[in-house]
Amino acid sequence: MNIVALAGGVGGAKLAHGLTLTPIPSPLQGEERRGEGMLTIIVNTGDDFEWHGLHISPDLDTVTYTLAGLANPDTGWGMAGDTFEFLGALQRLGSEAWFHLGDRDLATHLRRTELLRQGKTLTEATAIITRALGIKATILPMTDDRFRTMVETDQGELEFQEYFVHRQWQPIIKRIRFDGAETAQATPQVRNAIAQADAVILCPSNPFVSIDPILANLKPCEEFITFARFGKPIAAVSPIVGGQAIKGPAAKMFLELGVEPSAYAVAQHYAGLVTHFILDQIDRDQENAIQSLGMKTLVTDTIMKSIDDRVKLANSVIEFINEN
Amino acid sequence: MNIVALAGGVGGAKLAHGLTLTPIPSPLQGEERRGEGMLTIIVNTGDDFEWHGLHISPDLDTVTYTLAGLANPDTGWGMAGDTFEFLGALQRLGSEAWFHLGDRDLATHLRRTELLRQGKTLTEATAIITRALGIKATILPMTDDRFRTMVETDQGELEFQEYFVHRQWQPIIKRIRFDGAETAQATPQVRNAIAQADAVILCPSNPFVSIDPILANLKPCEEFITFARFGKPIAAVSPIVGGQAIKGPAAKMFLELGVEPSAYAVAQHYAGLVTHFILDQIDRDQENAIQSLGMKTLVTDTIMKSIDDRVKLANSVIEFINEN
C-alpha cells in the first residue's frame, strides 16, 4: 500500500512521523513493513520565503526535523536545543531579526540555498538534506516553482511569514491568495507519487494555508484527477478539535472567514474531494453531519502529545482506509 | 596629523588597534586626540572569497573584530567565545566545512552579503558593520572591485583561502599573482584618505599577501604618487622578528621565494617606497644595513602580546614619524 500524505507544519509533521513508524499493509509482498519505504509526504511550499538571501522552507523543515527526531517540541519550529548566537549577532549589526533562526537550523537554509544556486531543484535539495539526516521516507516539496501564499488582511496584503511570524497571525484575514498558482507545476516526483498511490491522507494541518496550497497545485494534475475519478481513498484528519485548532490560526481563520470552526466545518471545506474523515472523540456529535457530506467517518483520539500518540493515530487512519 | 595604516590580518589589526588608542598629535587644533578620529585603515581584500554564497572578507573582519574588542586572541580569526553549532550542522548535511565559521561571525558575513546584494559597495557595507560595532576609526577595503590573491604552488595555483586555511599554508609557494589587479580600482574613499594623509604606516602584516595587494592597488593612484613624490613619511613595521613571523607564513614564504627571512629582507622588499622602518630590538644588528637602503630606523619592542604593547608600539611609531 503506497501512501501519500499532504502536510503543512506541526500537526501534519506529527502524523507523517506516525506514518513512518506504522506498519503499512503490503499485500504484494505478503508482509508488513514500516511505513517509511512506502510513504511519500508532499509538503506545502506556499510559506517559503527569502530571508537575508536564504531560501527558507518552513514546512519542509518542520516535517524534516520532526521525522529526523530533531524538531523542537516546545516551539513548533526549529531544532531542539538549538542556540541563537547568530541571530543575536545579526541584530547587533542592525539587521531585521524577527524570524527566529537557530544556529543549527541556519545550516539547513544555507545548504538548501547553496544547492539551489548550484542549479538543483528544491526537490533534489530536499532529498539531499533529508537523506543526510537519515530520513527514509520521501519528502517532496509540492512544487519546484515559485508559489507564495499571500494573506489579504485588515492591514493589507501580507506575505505569509510576515503575517504568521512577524505579526503573529493577529491581522484579520479577508482572503487568501496563491501567488504563482497559475504557473507553478506539480513536480514529476509528486505526479509519480500520486500515480502510484493507493491512498492520500490530508494530515491535520491548516486547511487554508497548508493543505489548500498543495491541493491547488495538485488538482490540475492528470494523475490526481484519475486518482479521484477512480474513487480511491482521500482521507482527512481534522485539525480542529473541540472548536479549537491544536496549534496556529486555523480556528481564527474559520471565524474571520465567517464559519464557526469545527470538525464539520473542516469536512465541509473538503466536501466533494475527501472520502474518509477522521474526527476526535470530543466531536463525535458531528459524525452524522459529516457522514451526510458523503464521507466515511472514524471517531478516535486525534491529539498527538507523545510519539506513541502519533503512531496510534497513524495506525487507526491506515486501518480505517484499508477496511473501508 | 592624519594617519593611514595599511593592514592585513592579525599583526596589522593589533597595530591598528594600538593606533586608535594612541594620542595622535593634531597641530591644527593645538591638541592631542585619540587616534581613532584621524586614523584610516586600508585593509587587504585579496583574501576575500565566496563561501556557500556568502561574501567573506577575512582581513576586514580581523581588523573590525580587533578594533571592536571582539577578536579571538587565541585563533587569530573569528570572535572570542563564539560557538560552532552552525558549522557542525552544516557538516552533518554533507557540506564542505573547512573554513572555520562561528555562529556570531557568520552574522557578519550574512549581513555583508545582504548589503552587497542590495547594491551597496563593500566600502558602504564595511561602514555599516563597523559603525554598528561601535568603531570610530574608518576601516576601508582597499577596493570595491574583485581582486583575488592567487598562490602558485607545487600543488598548482590555489585561491588564497584554499592555500591558507584548507591546506594550512603547507604547499610550497612559487609565485603570487593578483587576479583582477589590472581592473580593480582604489575607491574614492581610499584615494581621499591618501590625499589627506600626513603619514602612511605599513602595519606588521605579511608583505607578500597582505601589504603587496594593497600597494598594487594603491600605487597607480595619482594621490599616492603625489604623496610619495613629496617625500611624506611611509613607515613600515617589520612582521619578521628574529627571522620568524610572529604569526602565519611570511617567513616560510621568504624562504620559498629564495630569501632568508629577516627584518632586513622586509626592508629590502619595501626599498624605494618606505622612508621609516621599525624593527625589533632582537634585530638591532640589521639596523645599519636597513639604513643603507635609505630608510630611517627605529629599534624598539615590536611584539604585541597585550593591548598595552599595541599602544606602546603605536606611540613609538607615531613619535618616530613625527620627530623624523
Interface residues (C-beta under 8 A of the other chain):
Chain A: H52 G53 M79 D82 T83 E85 F86 L87 G88 A89 L90 R92 L93 G94 S95 G102 D103 R104 D105 L106 A107 T108 L110 R111 T113 E114 R117 I128 I129 A132 L133
Chain B: H52 G53 L54 M79 D82 T83 E85 F86 L87 G88 A89 L90 R92 L93 G94 S95 G102 D103 R104 D105 L106 A107 T108 L110 R111 T113 E114 R117 I128 I129 A132 L133
